[in-house]
């Protein structure tokens, strides 16, 4: 599952510019094309790690690089809501949920967005928990060293 800085901030509503990128995870979710361009690595794009990208209505995007920077732009092709729907259903199944194929695309998009945000918060809590444990350990070691 992907986590991005954008997902830890702002509203729980799916932004109009949300981007869903097919990957090993099986999907990376970004609040905007700009977020995705900053987060994705050019070498991975060149290696074909991300075979497809879609806007929230299934509009297809092309991922390219200029050598060191990722460039993401609309292809101008017709929307592919069925492909986005299949990608989102695979993700929901991959995180251990039972995907409901009767859900509409908007509901699937909202579900995946919420699952990604929940995962982001869980990772943030885990990181802060690790920092707290390390801090307590450091205080304990300092106490033992200087008593």
Buried (B, 14 or more C-beta within 10 A) or exposed (E): BBBBEBBEEEEEEBBEBBBBBBBEBBBBBBBBBEBBBBBBEBEBBEEEBBEBBBBBBBBBBEBEBEEEEBEBEEEEEEBBBEBBBBBBBEBBEEBEEEBEEEBEBEEBBBBBBEBBBBBBEEBEEEEEEEEEEEEEEEEEEEEEEEE
